[in-house]
Amino acid sequence: MIDFLNVSKTYPNGTHALHNVTLSIDKGEFVFIVGASGAGKSTFLKLIMHEETTTEGEIIINGNKLSKMKRRDVPYLRRHMGIVFQDFRLIEKMTVFDNVAFAMRAVGENTATIKKRVPYVLNLVGLKDKMKNKPSELSGGEQQRVSLARALVNNPEIIIADEPTGNVDPELSHEIIELLNEINAMGTTVLVVTHEHELVREFHQRVVTIDHGKVIGDTGGGIAPSGYDSDDDYTLEYSEYEEDIDLTDDEITDNYDGETYDDEDDYGDDPPQYPDNVVIVPD
């Protein structure tokens, strides 16, 4: 569905945002994109949405080479995407219903379909009883759910969520990711940029780690199978991981049973030999 082929992006000011990234995301995958601020995560999303273009390499989405796409065709590309922003981007003067309906009106949907579809999607995110409220009358978590409903309402193939939990508390963060997980279970491809590594560990999905414009980690997740071996999936946390050679003071945590192991004691050093599916995330 989404293919990055040797993609690099350098901005006019000389900033090298991405370096020779090759990556494929299949239809129906749920992928967390993690990395420090300035690592290149936002550029990665902007390239997918065609807000930016590559300096080198090619991006192919649903068989379409973005380097060959004409400007007039970009809106049609984006119709297959639903975007969830950290800052919600709701229109204050509009009701919840109209904020969600706005996305359908923008693509020319008829009134009868809007009246049927909007309440259905608001019910999915638990806000059907808030249709007549204005954004200012909602909590932060409710506003983010409106943003999610707006992203869903045109039944997109891809949901792109850029720090969707950045402005809500931890409990609501879990709720938002759970909703995205449920949407993914219905076949929608979901990409989530996040700094919240507790959520990354909890939901056991594919994790792509970007640092200084390079993909330095790409590991699968998934629900623990029956007969799960506790050596199958761990998370390793440490800072400055690209340059850190001595990892003996760090720990790895089993993603399923939560047990923590000291790498020096359990895996040896020089360097430690970790299980195959270690998820590397910065502190």
Secondary structure as a PSIPRED ss2 file (coil, helix, strand):
# PSIPRED VFORMAT (PSIPRED V4.0)

   1 M C   1.000  0.000  0.000
   2 I E   0.000  0.000  1.000
   3 D E   0.000  0.000  1.000
   4 F E   0.000  0.000  1.000
   5 L E   0.000  0.000  1.000
   6 N E   0.000  0.000  1.000
   7 V E   0.000  0.000  1.000
   8 S E   0.000  0.000  1.000
   9 K E   0.000  0.000  1.000
  10 T E   0.000  0.000  1.000
  11 Y C   1.000  0.000  0.000
  12 P C   1.000  0.000  0.000
  13 N C   1.000  0.000  0.000
  14 G C   1.000  0.000  0.000
  15 T C   1.000  0.000  0.000
  16 H E   0.000  0.000  1.000
  17 A E   0.000  0.000  1.000
  18 L E   0.000  0.000  1.000
  19 H E   0.000  0.000  1.000
  20 N E   0.000  0.000  1.000
  21 V E   0.000  0.000  1.000
  22 T E   0.000  0.000  1.000
  23 L E   0.000  0.000  1.000
  24 S E   0.000  0.000  1.000
  25 I E   0.000  0.000  1.000
  26 D C   1.000  0.000  0.000
  27 K C   1.000  0.000  0.000
  28 G C   1.000  0.000  0.000
  29 E C   1.000  0.000  0.000
  30 F E   0.000  0.000  1.000
  31 V E   0.000  0.000  1.000
  32 F E   0.000  0.000  1.000
  33 I E   0.000  0.000  1.000
  34 V E   0.000  0.000  1.000
  35 G C   1.000  0.000  0.000
  36 A C   1.000  0.000  0.000
  37 S C   1.000  0.000  0.000
  38 G C   1.000  0.000  0.000
  39 A C   1.000  0.000  0.000
  40 G C   1.000  0.000  0.000
  41 K H   0.000  1.000  0.000
  42 S H   0.000  1.000  0.000
  43 T H   0.000  1.000  0.000
  44 F H   0.000  1.000  0.000
  45 L H   0.000  1.000  0.000
  46 K H   0.000  1.000  0.000
  47 L H   0.000  1.000  0.000
  48 I H   0.000  1.000  0.000
  49 M C   1.000  0.000  0.000
  50 H C   1.000  0.000  0.000
  51 E C   1.000  0.000  0.000
  52 E C   1.000  0.000  0.000
  53 T C   1.000  0.000  0.000
  54 T C   1.000  0.000  0.000
  55 T C   1.000  0.000  0.000
  56 E E   0.000  0.000  1.000
  57 G E   0.000  0.000  1.000
  58 E E   0.000  0.000  1.000
  59 I E   0.000  0.000  1.000
  60 I E   0.000  0.000  1.000
  61 I E   0.000  0.000  1.000
  62 N C   1.000  0.000  0.000
  63 G C   1.000  0.000  0.000
  64 N E   0.000  0.000  1.000
  65 K E   0.000  0.000  1.000
  66 L H   0.000  1.000  0.000
  67 S H   0.000  1.000  0.000
  68 K H   0.000  1.000  0.000
  69 M C   1.000  0.000  0.000
  70 K C   1.000  0.000  0.000
  71 R H   0.000  1.000  0.000
  72 R H   0.000  1.000  0.000
  73 D H   0.000  1.000  0.000
  74 V H   0.000  1.000  0.000
  75 P H   0.000  1.000  0.000
  76 Y H   0.000  1.000  0.000
  77 L H   0.000  1.000  0.000
  78 R H   0.000  1.000  0.000
  79 R C   1.000  0.000  0.000
  80 H C   1.000  0.000  0.000
  81 M E   0.000  0.000  1.000
  82 G E   0.000  0.000  1.000
  83 I E   0.000  0.000  1.000
  84 V E   0.000  0.000  1.000
  85 F E   0.000  0.000  1.000
  86 Q C   1.000  0.000  0.000
  87 D C   1.000  0.000  0.000
  88 F C   1.000  0.000  0.000
  89 R C   1.000  0.000  0.000
  90 L C   1.000  0.000  0.000
  91 I C   1.000  0.000  0.000
  92 E C   1.000  0.000  0.000
  93 K C   1.000  0.000  0.000
  94 M C   1.000  0.000  0.000
  95 T C   1.000  0.000  0.000
  96 V H   0.000  1.000  0.000
  97 F H   0.000  1.000  0.000
  98 D H   0.000  1.000  0.000
  99 N H   0.000  1.000  0.000
 100 V H   0.000  1.000  0.000
 101 A H   0.000  1.000  0.000
 102 F H   0.000  1.000  0.000
 103 A H   0.000  1.000  0.000
 104 M H   0.000  1.000  0.000
 105 R H   0.000  1.000  0.000
 106 A H   0.000  1.000  0.000
 107 V C   1.000  0.000  0.000
 108 G C   1.000  0.000  0.000
 109 E C   1.000  0.000  0.000
 110 N C   1.000  0.000  0.000
 111 T H   0.000  1.000  0.000
 112 A H   0.000  1.000  0.000
 113 T H   0.000  1.000  0.000
 114 I H   0.000  1.000  0.000
 115 K H   0.000  1.000  0.000
 116 K H   0.000  1.000  0.000
 117 R H   0.000  1.000  0.000
 118 V H   0.000  1.000  0.000
 119 P H   0.000  1.000  0.000
 120 Y H   0.000  1.000  0.000
 121 V H   0.000  1.000  0.000
 122 L H   0.000  1.000  0.000
 123 N H   0.000  1.000  0.000
 124 L H   0.000  1.000  0.000
 125 V C   1.000  0.000  0.000
 126 G C   1.000  0.000  0.000
 127 L C   1.000  0.000  0.000
 128 K H   0.000  1.000  0.000
 129 D H   0.000  1.000  0.000
 130 K H   0.000  1.000  0.000
 131 M C   1.000  0.000  0.000
 132 K C   1.000  0.000  0.000
 133 N C   1.000  0.000  0.000
 134 K C   1.000  0.000  0.000
 135 P H   0.000  1.000  0.000
 136 S H   0.000  1.000  0.000
 137 E H   0.000  1.000  0.000
 138 L C   1.000  0.000  0.000
 139 S C   1.000  0.000  0.000
 140 G H   0.000  1.000  0.000
 141 G H   0.000  1.000  0.000
 142 E H   0.000  1.000  0.000
 143 Q H   0.000  1.000  0.000
 144 Q H   0.000  1.000  0.000
 145 R H   0.000  1.000  0.000
 146 V H   0.000  1.000  0.000
 147 S H   0.000  1.000  0.000
 148 L H   0.000  1.000  0.000
 149 A H   0.000  1.000  0.000
 150 R H   0.000  1.000  0.000
 151 A H   0.000  1.000  0.000
 152 L H   0.000  1.000  0.000
 153 V C   1.000  0.000  0.000
 154 N C   1.000  0.000  0.000
 155 N C   1.000  0.000  0.000
 156 P C   1.000  0.000  0.000
 157 E C   1.000  0.000  0.000
 158 I E   0.000  0.000  1.000
 159 I E   0.000  0.000  1.000
 160 I E   0.000  0.000  1.000
 161 A E   0.000  0.000  1.000
 162 D E   0.000  0.000  1.000
 163 E C   1.000  0.000  0.000
 164 P C   1.000  0.000  0.000
 165 T C   1.000  0.000  0.000
 166 G C   1.000  0.000  0.000
 167 N C   1.000  0.000  0.000
 168 V C   1.000  0.000  0.000
 169 D C   1.000  0.000  0.000
 170 P H   0.000  1.000  0.000
 171 E H   0.000  1.000  0.000
 172 L H   0.000  1.000  0.000
 173 S H   0.000  1.000  0.000
 174 H H   0.000  1.000  0.000
 175 E H   0.000  1.000  0.000
 176 I H   0.000  1.000  0.000
 177 I H   0.000  1.000  0.000
 178 E H   0.000  1.000  0.000
 179 L H   0.000  1.000  0.000
 180 L H   0.000  1.000  0.000
 181 N H   0.000  1.000  0.000
 182 E H   0.000  1.000  0.000
 183 I H   0.000  1.000  0.000
 184 N H   0.000  1.000  0.000
 185 A H   0.000  1.000  0.000
 186 M C   1.000  0.000  0.000
 187 G C   1.000  0.000  0.000
 188 T C   1.000  0.000  0.000
 189 T E   0.000  0.000  1.000
 190 V E   0.000  0.000  1.000
 191 L E   0.000  0.000  1.000
 192 V E   0.000  0.000  1.000
 193 V E   0.000  0.000  1.000
 194 T C   1.000  0.000  0.000
 195 H C   1.000  0.000  0.000
 196 E C   1.000  0.000  0.000
 197 H H   0.000  1.000  0.000
 198 E H   0.000  1.000  0.000
 199 L H   0.000  1.000  0.000
 200 V H   0.000  1.000  0.000
 201 R H   0.000  1.000  0.000
 202 E H   0.000  1.000  0.000
 203 F H   0.000  1.000  0.000
 204 H C   1.000  0.000  0.000
 205 Q C   1.000  0.000  0.000
 206 R E   0.000  0.000  1.000
 207 V E   0.000  0.000  1.000
 208 V E   0.000  0.000  1.000
 209 T E   0.000  0.000  1.000
 210 I E   0.000  0.000  1.000
 211 D E   0.000  0.000  1.000
 212 H C   1.000  0.000  0.000
 213 G C   1.000  0.000  0.000
 214 K E   0.000  0.000  1.000
 215 V E   0.000  0.000  1.000
 216 I E   0.000  0.000  1.000
 217 G E   0.000  0.000  1.000
 218 D E   0.000  0.000  1.000
 219 T E   0.000  0.000  1.000
 220 G C   1.000  0.000  0.000
 221 G C   1.000  0.000  0.000
 222 G C   1.000  0.000  0.000
 223 I C   1.000  0.000  0.000
 224 A C   1.000  0.000  0.000
 225 P C   1.000  0.000  0.000
 226 S C   1.000  0.000  0.000
 227 G C   1.000  0.000  0.000
 228 Y C   1.000  0.000  0.000
 229 D C   1.000  0.000  0.000
 230 S C   1.000  0.000  0.000
 231 D C   1.000  0.000  0.000
 232 D C   1.000  0.000  0.000
 233 D C   1.000  0.000  0.000
 234 Y E   0.000  0.000  1.000
 235 T E   0.000  0.000  1.000
 236 L E   0.000  0.000  1.000
 237 E E   0.000  0.000  1.000
 238 Y C   1.000  0.000  0.000
 239 S C   1.000  0.000  0.000
 240 E C   1.000  0.000  0.000
 241 Y C   1.000  0.000  0.000
 242 E C   1.000  0.000  0.000
 243 E C   1.000  0.000  0.000
 244 D C   1.000  0.000  0.000
 245 I C   1.000  0.000  0.000
 246 D C   1.000  0.000  0.000
 247 L C   1.000  0.000  0.000
 248 T C   1.000  0.000  0.000
 249 D C   1.000  0.000  0.000
 250 D C   1.000  0.000  0.000
 251 E E   0.000  0.000  1.000
 252 I E   0.000  0.000  1.000
 253 T E   0.000  0.000  1.000
 254 D E   0.000  0.000  1.000
 255 N C   1.000  0.000  0.000
 256 Y C   1.000  0.000  0.000
 257 D C   1.000  0.000  0.000
 258 G C   1.000  0.000  0.000
 259 E C   1.000  0.000  0.000
 260 T E   0.000  0.000  1.000
 261 Y E   0.000  0.000  1.000
 262 D E   0.000  0.000  1.000
 263 D H   0.000  1.000  0.000
 264 E H   0.000  1.000  0.000
 265 D H   0.000  1.000  0.000
 266 D H   0.000  1.000  0.000
 267 Y H   0.000  1.000  0.000
 268 G C   1.000  0.000  0.000
 269 D C   1.000  0.000  0.000
 270 D C   1.000  0.000  0.000
 271 P C   1.000  0.000  0.000
 272 P C   1.000  0.000  0.000
 273 Q C   1.000  0.000  0.000
 274 Y C   1.000  0.000  0.000
 275 P C   1.000  0.000  0.000
 276 D C   1.000  0.000  0.000
 277 N C   1.000  0.000  0.000
 278 V E   0.000  0.000  1.000
 279 V E   0.000  0.000  1.000
 280 I E   0.000  0.000  1.000
 281 V E   0.000  0.000  1.000
 282 P C   1.000  0.000  0.000
 283 D C   1.000  0.000  0.000
